[in-house]
């Protein structure tokens, strides 16, 4: 005689199946969220540059700072060209500013002026391009007052505590800074990738 075959109710089978695959489901949801968040950051960074470019052109025409959008607490102060790509530099270097573009450290000189002009940016958006630069490459900057050309003189890895990199040396230099390593996933690493260029 065959034994009586008892089939579990559908409700129980679904619950057991969900429990069995819950970790796979959690991993899938988490990875989907992280992928979407990463894509959002890149899209925001790219689209913002178009609005910032428009504000830059308006500020050149009017001679007054123009915010790229109504609620912005920053405005473009310079145009930076490196590796044949243009970037619009915003006033300030807070995390909120850097989400939209490279930022000029307000405590340093403006590009083209005497001193050390320091511009920072995120390694995974605008300043990922810094890894393409080599000693001898030319960087151009434009502000409301100056159009300048710089030559890359030094590229180094530095610790974030080396504040002397942002201090004025008495020379007319441009310092570009981003986090390092470029492929790292740590949100706030201790190392910085520093490109130092001198005025031509």
N, C-alpha and C positions, 0 to 999 in steps of 0.2 A: 504494500500500500504506500502511496505517496503521502508525504507529510503535508499538512495544510500550509499553503503559502500565504503569508500575511504581508500585504503591501502597505507601506507607511503612507499616511495621508499626505497629500500634496503640500499642505501647510508646513508639516514637520520637515519634509524633504527640502523645501525652499529655505527654511530656517537653518538647517544643517549645512546646506550648500553655501549660504551667505557667510556662516561662521567659518567654514573651511577656507573661503577665499577672501576673508575680510582684510588680511594683511596685503594681499595682492591688490585689492581694491583701494586700500589706503595709499599704497605706493603709487598707484596709477593717478589717483586724485592729486596727490602732492606733486608729482612730476608734471602733471598738466598745469597746475597752478604756477609752479616755478617757471615753466617754459613760457606761459602767457605773460607772467610778470617781466621776464627778461625781454620778451618781444615788445612789451609796452614801453620799457625804458628806451630801447633803441628807436622805436617809432617816434616817441616823444622828443628824443634828442635830434632826430633828423628833421621832423616837421617844425620844431621850434626855430631851427636855423633860418628857415624861409621867413618867418615872422620877424626874427631879429634882423635879417638882412634888410627888410622893408623899413624897419625902425631906424636902422643905420643910415640908409639913404635919406630918410626924412630929416634925421638929425644933421647930416652934412648940409642939406639944403637950407635948413632953418637956423643952424648954429646953436640949437638948444637940444638938450638930451630928450630923447623920445623913448618911452617904454614900449616894448614889443606887444604887450596886451594890457588891458585896463587894470588888472589886479597885480601886475608885475611890480616888484620892489627893486628892480634893477633895470639897466638900460645898456645898450652897446657902447663901448668906448674905443674899440679898435677893430681893425680887420687884420687877420693874420694869414699869411700864405706860406705853406710849407709842403714839400713834396707835391707841388702843383695842385694843391687843394686849398680852398679858401675857408676860413673859419671866422666867425664874428665873436669877439671877446666881450663878455659882460662885465659890468662893474661889480666887484666883490668876488669872494672865493668860498662862500659858504656851500654846504652840501645842496641846499635848495637852488642856488644859482648854477652849480656845476651840473645839475640834472638837465639843464637846457643848453649849455655851451661852456667853453673854456671861460675861466674867470680871472680877472686881473686883481692881484692883491693890492688893496687900496693903500696900504702902508708903504708901497714901493713906487719907484718912478714910473711914469708912463713910457711906453715904447717911443724911442726917438729922443728922449730927454736924458740928461746927465744922470748916471746912477744905474741901479739894477732894476730893470722892469721884470717882474715875476708874474707869470701866467700859469695857472694850473688847470688840469682837466682830468676827466675820468679815463682810466686805462682801457675800459671796454666800450667806449663810444668815441668821442672826438679825438682824444689823445692816444688812441691805439696806434695812430700813424707815427708817433714818435719813434717806434722801434724801426722804422724804415730810414730814419735819418742817419747820416754818416758825417764824420768830421770833414769839413770843407764845403758841405751843402749850404746853400743860401736860403735864408728866411727873410721875407719882406713883411713889414708892418705898415699900417696906415692909421693915423688918428686924425682928429680935426685939425691938428697943427703940423703934423710931420708925416712924411713918407720916408721910410728908412729901410736899409738893407743890412742884414747881419750875416755873418759867416759862422757856422758851427765850429767851435774851437775845442769843445770837451764834452764827452758823454760819460756819465758815471752812475753807479748804483750807490745810494747814500742812505743813511738811517734818518728817520723822521726827526730825530733830535738834533740834527745838524742844522741849526737855525742860521748859521753863517751863510748858507746858500742863498738866503733871501735878503741878506744885508747888503748894503751898498759898499762897493769896493773902491769907489772913486772913478771907475771906468764906466764907459757907456756900454752896458751889456744887457742881454735878454736871457732870462732863465725860464725854461719850460719844465714843469714838474708833473709827474703822474705817479700813481701807485705801481709797485712792482712785486712779484712778477706779473707779466701781462696776462698769462693764462690762469693766474691764481683765482681761487674762489673765496678766499678769506676776505671778509668785507672791509676790514681796515688794517692792512698789513703794515709792518713797521718800516719796510723798505720803500725807497722812492727812486724812480728813474729820472735822472736830471740831465737836461740838455742845456749847455751854456754856449751862447753865441755872442760875438763881439761886433760892434758897429763897423761897417765898411766906410 
